[in-house]
């Protein structure tokens, strides 16, 4: 199992999830279920059992930066990960945050750290991010990361309640990354 921990500043840490984090994960999802289900299908039925099984299935050496939690001290504040598609040397950012932790730059700093790791350590060629057209907070993260808006994917995002939404695709290539770091 690949483990990592990245300091994000202000007492925040991005750390790879462990199976024993399932209870904290579900407690935070429960506290934010209505808000999260608007954008994530897994929020509807997250339980300790389903989340522990998901963690055990997804914590692998070939995905060193997924799944991960944003921690403030000992408290989980959200998730931020980079899923890697090795064949195309492409990574995809994903994130969510507790409502009480919004507005502190945690997701932006977490994504920046993962982009650095993806481009500089994993040798990725491209990192992308998809956000619901109406998800203005997530779209703002992509803009703060200086990712390029590439287009809209119609009906490409399945959200809570089994509904489908249009997603805006953002991307950055390694050469663009090198210009901003």
RODO-2510 file (C-alpha; in nm, 4 decimals, decimal comma):
residues 181
     n   res          X          Y          Z
     1     x     0,0000     0,0000     0,0000
     2     x     0,1302     0,3427    -0,0951
     3     x     0,1197     0,5891     0,1944
     4     x     0,1883     0,9590     0,1795
     5     x     0,1478     1,2717     0,3844
     6     x     0,1832     1,6247     0,2462
     7     x     0,1818     1,9364     0,4669
     8     x    -0,0627     2,1959     0,3356
     9     x     0,0127     2,4688     0,5905
    10     x    -0,2008     2,6068     0,8714
    11     x    -0,2079     2,2699     1,0486
    12     x    -0,3625     2,0941     0,7475
    13     x    -0,2258     1,7700     0,6041
    14     x    -0,3163     1,5716     0,2944
    15     x    -0,2772     1,2030     0,3858
    16     x    -0,3624     0,8842     0,2075
    17     x    -0,6707     0,7221     0,3574
    18     x    -0,6387     0,3995     0,5548
    19     x    -0,9187     0,1427     0,5998
    20     x    -0,9470     0,2461     0,9651
    21     x    -1,0478     0,5971     0,8497
    22     x    -1,3854     0,4663     0,7269
    23     x    -1,5741     0,5753     1,0402
    24     x    -1,4407     0,9323     1,0280
    25     x    -1,5129     0,9436     0,6556
    26     x    -1,8747     0,8339     0,6975
    27     x    -1,9321     1,0701     0,9910
    28     x    -1,8176     1,3636     0,7770
    29     x    -2,0226     1,2491     0,4775
    30     x    -2,3282     1,2127     0,7046
    31     x    -2,2823     1,5716     0,8236
    32     x    -2,2652     1,6910     0,4609
    33     x    -2,4789     1,4287     0,2838
    34     x    -2,7386     1,6590     0,1252
    35     x    -2,4765     1,9019    -0,0065
    36     x    -2,2439     1,6226    -0,1308
    37     x    -2,5209     1,4170    -0,2943
    38     x    -2,5851     1,7092    -0,5268
    39     x    -2,2502     1,6297    -0,6950
    40     x    -2,1477     1,2749    -0,5923
    41     x    -2,3518     0,9543    -0,6343
    42     x    -2,1635     0,7777    -0,3526
    43     x    -2,2893     1,0250    -0,0919
    44     x    -2,6434     0,8832    -0,1027
    45     x    -2,5555     0,5508     0,0553
    46     x    -2,2141     0,5862     0,2184
    47     x    -2,1882     0,3563     0,5190
    48     x    -1,8920     0,2429     0,7265
    49     x    -1,9067    -0,0950     0,5504
    50     x    -1,9240     0,0457     0,1966
    51     x    -1,6527     0,3025     0,2643
    52     x    -1,4185     0,0518     0,4302
    53     x    -1,4654    -0,1849     0,1342
    54     x    -1,4047     0,1035    -0,1081
    55     x    -1,0888     0,2069     0,0776
    56     x    -0,9549    -0,1487     0,0830
    57     x    -1,0233    -0,1833    -0,2906
    58     x    -0,8746     0,1519    -0,3955
    59     x    -0,5653     0,1820    -0,1781
    60     x    -0,3067     0,0419    -0,4172
    61     x     0,0558     0,1065    -0,5052
    62     x    -0,0394     0,1960    -0,8647
    63     x    -0,2586     0,4824    -0,7354
    64     x    -0,0219     0,6479    -0,4881
    65     x    -0,2264     0,9688    -0,4485
    66     x    -0,5784     0,8241    -0,4302
    67     x    -0,7789     0,8169    -0,2150
    68     x    -0,6673     1,0859     0,0300
    69     x    -0,8093     1,2890     0,3128
    70     x    -0,7561     1,6489     0,4122
    71     x    -0,6956     1,6508     0,7865
    72     x    -0,6971     1,9427     1,0278
    73     x    -0,5101     1,7992     1,3240
    74     x    -0,6869     1,4714     1,4021
    75     x    -1,0118     1,5749     1,2323
    76     x    -1,1050     1,4857     0,8778
    77     x    -1,2104     1,7932     0,6775
    78     x    -1,2593     1,6413     0,3301
    79     x    -1,1009     1,4462     0,0493
    80     x    -0,8649     1,5333    -0,2340
    81     x    -0,7050     1,2797    -0,4626
    82     x    -0,5283     1,2253    -0,7917
    83     x    -0,6311     0,9159    -0,9866
    84     x    -0,3708     0,8136    -1,2430
    85     x    -0,4302     0,6496    -1,5808
    86     x    -0,0847     0,5088    -1,6511
    87     x    -0,1455     0,4238    -2,0166
    88     x    -0,2061     0,7884    -2,1085
    89     x     0,0103     0,9445    -1,8342
    90     x    -0,2983     1,1386    -1,7243
    91     x    -0,4203     1,2197    -1,3756
    92     x    -0,7614     1,3365    -1,2639
    93     x    -0,8191     1,5491    -0,9564
    94     x    -1,1165     1,4893    -0,7324
    95     x    -1,2133     1,6667    -0,4112
    96     x    -1,4850     1,7478    -0,1597
    97     x    -1,4885     1,9408     0,1655
    98     x    -1,6857     1,9737     0,4870
    99     x    -1,9029     2,2867     0,4753
   100     x    -1,7333     2,4130     0,7936
   101     x    -1,3915     2,4000     0,6239
   102     x    -1,4864     2,5866     0,3039
   103     x    -1,3067     2,9123     0,2289
   104     x    -0,9671     2,8291     0,3788
   105     x    -0,7913     2,7293     0,0556
   106     x    -0,7587     2,3669     0,1671
   107     x    -0,8783     2,2136    -0,1595
   108     x    -0,6711     2,4487    -0,3735
   109     x    -0,3556     2,3761    -0,1714
   110     x    -0,4308     2,0037    -0,1727
   111     x    -0,4776     2,0017    -0,5500
   112     x    -0,1604     2,2057    -0,6031
   113     x     0,0352     1,9541    -0,3945
   114     x    -0,1097     1,6663    -0,5943
   115     x    -0,0378     1,8400    -0,9245
   116     x     0,3230     1,8897    -0,8133
   117     x     0,3474     1,5216    -0,7218
   118     x     0,1768     1,4133    -1,0432
   119     x     0,3876     1,6201    -1,2773
   120     x     0,7200     1,6216    -1,0912
   121     x     0,7223     1,2762    -0,9284
   122     x     0,4844     1,0558    -1,1288
   123     x     0,5866     1,2032    -1,4660
   124     x     0,2329     1,2774    -1,5825
   125     x     0,1753     1,4523    -1,9133
   126     x    -0,1721     1,5828    -1,8280
   127     x    -0,3888     1,6473    -1,5233
   128     x    -0,7601     1,7113    -1,5602
   129     x    -1,0532     1,8060    -1,3435
   130     x    -1,4246     1,7717    -1,4178
   131     x    -1,6844     1,9833    -1,2381
   132     x    -2,0587     2,0208    -1,2720
   133     x    -2,1528     2,3192    -1,4866
   134     x    -2,3469     2,4594    -1,1909
   135     x    -2,0817     2,3693    -0,9319
   136     x    -1,9303     2,7156    -0,9126
   137     x    -1,7060     2,6378    -0,6132
   138     x    -1,5349     2,3475    -0,7887
   139     x    -1,5040     2,5459    -1,1091
   140     x    -1,3395     2,8261    -0,9094
   141     x    -1,0801     2,5761    -0,7815
   142     x    -0,9909     2,4845    -1,1416
   143     x    -0,9493     2,8515    -1,2260
   144     x    -0,7304     2,9150    -0,9188
   145     x    -0,5152     2,6208    -1,0324
   146     x    -0,4800     2,7968    -1,3706
   147     x    -0,6272     2,4998    -1,5537
   148     x    -0,7651     2,5588    -1,9013
   149     x    -1,1387     2,5174    -1,9600
   150     x    -1,1615     2,2705    -2,2474
   151     x    -1,5317     2,2144    -2,3003
   152     x    -1,8548     2,0714    -2,1664
   153     x    -1,9260     1,6996    -2,1480
   154     x    -2,3026     1,6626    -2,1834
   155     x    -2,4685     1,4335    -1,9284
   156     x    -2,1301     1,2921    -1,8231
   157     x    -2,1653     1,3261    -1,4464
   158     x    -2,3871     1,0942    -1,2455
   159     x    -2,4883     1,2574    -0,9187
   160     x    -2,7043     1,1702    -0,6198
   161     x    -3,0496     1,0360    -0,6974
   162     x    -2,9220     0,8794    -1,0213
   163     x    -2,9439     1,2084    -1,2100
   164     x    -2,6976     1,3154    -1,4787
   165     x    -2,5405     1,6606    -1,5116
   166     x    -2,3186     1,8312    -1,7656
   167     x    -1,9534     1,8581    -1,6650
   168     x    -1,6979     2,1215    -1,7537
   169     x    -1,3600     1,9676    -1,8386
   170     x    -1,0469     2,1509    -1,7272
   171     x    -0,6933     2,0408    -1,8066
   172     x    -0,3291     2,1280    -1,7714
   173     x    -0,0297     1,9836    -1,9561
   174     x     0,3093     1,9406    -1,7975
   175     x     0,4621     2,2176    -2,0127
   176     x     0,1959     2,4608    -1,8880
   177     x     0,2667     2,3511    -1,5292
   178     x     0,6368     2,4283    -1,5720
   179     x     0,5489     2,7834    -1,6785
   180     x     0,3590     2,8600    -1,3575
   181     x     0,5782     2,6944    -1,0916
***
